Amino acid sequence: MEGLPTVTVIVRSFRHVAEEMGFPRTVITRHPMGRPLGPPGDSSTHSRVVGTALHLLDTATEGGAIVELEDPYRPG
């Protein structure tokens, strides 16, 4: 293991960046820029995104792992 294990959470419009830069682990959401975890105050969506990131951190077996969440952005 090298360095600090990380997971990047980004919005779908930046998927190409994760692929080109070779991020170790990435969760992609269908949310707008500036809100990768979801709408402000939407703790259930925030928890789902962070839970997915932690699960990916625990289960990814090789670099470049990408998980794309299908849930659309639904402002409160």
N, C-alpha and C positions, 0 to 999 in steps of 0.2 A: 504494500500500500504506500502510495506517495502522497504527501500533502494532506489536506483536509478534504474529506469526502463532501461533495456538493451536489445539489440538485438545483437547476435553474428553472424558474417558472416564468414562461413568456406567453404573449398572445400569439395567435395563429399567424398574423401577418409577418412575424419574425422567425418563422420556422426555418427559412433558408439560412438565417444567421447561425442558428444552432447547428445545422447540418454542415455549413461551410467551415465554421470555427471548431467543430468537433467537441462540443460541450460533452462532459462525461455522462450526465444524466439530465434529461429535460422533460418537463411537463408542459404541454401546450394547451391553452384554453381558448375558447371561442369568444372571449370577452374583448372589449375595446381597449385600445392602448391606454396605459395608465391604471388599468384595473384588472391585472392578471388574476387576482384572487376572487373577483366578482364585485357586485355592487356594494357600496358602503353600507355597513350595518347588517349585511346578510351573513350572519355567522354560520349558518348551515352550509352555504356555498364555500365560504372561507375554509371551514373545517374539512370539507370534501376535497378541495384542492390541496391543502396542506397534508391531509391524510394520504392522498395519492402520491405526493412528493416523498413522504416518509416511507411509504411502501416501496416506491421505486428505489430509494436509497438502500433499502434493506434487501431487495431482490435482484437488482441489476447484476448481471454476470459479466458484462463487458462494456467498454466505453462506447459512447455514442447512443446509449439507450434513449428512446423517445416514446413517451406516452401522450397521446392526444385525447383530451376529454371531449366528448361529443355534446355535452350540455351547452345550449345556447345562453347568451347573456339575457337575463331577465331582471331588469331593474325593479326594485321594491315598489 
